[in-house]
Amino acid sequence: MIIQKFGGTSVGTASRMKHVADLINDGTDKIVVLNAASGTTNRLVEITKAP
């Protein structure tokens, strides 16, 4: 079984997301794990620090 993991800058722009989609949709069976897009985790951390 193939496992592919994508996150951060690999899904940070629309063109990068399209590239990842092409890799995922290649016709082979696989497990795909996606993390937050680039910068999302940092923004969520900043929200938790807000007064």
Residue pairs with C-beta under 8 A, 6 or more apart in sequence:
1 29
1 30
1 31
2 28
2 29
2 30
2 31
3 30
3 31
3 32
3 33
4 23
4 24
4 30
4 31
4 32
4 33
5 32
5 33
5 34
5 35
6 20
6 32
6 33
6 34
6 35
7 33
7 34
7 35
7 36
7 37
8 35
8 36
8 37
8 38
9 16
9 38
10 16
10 19
10 20
11 17
11 20
11 34
11 35
11 37
11 38
12 37
12 38
12 39
13 38
17 37
24 30
24 32
36 44
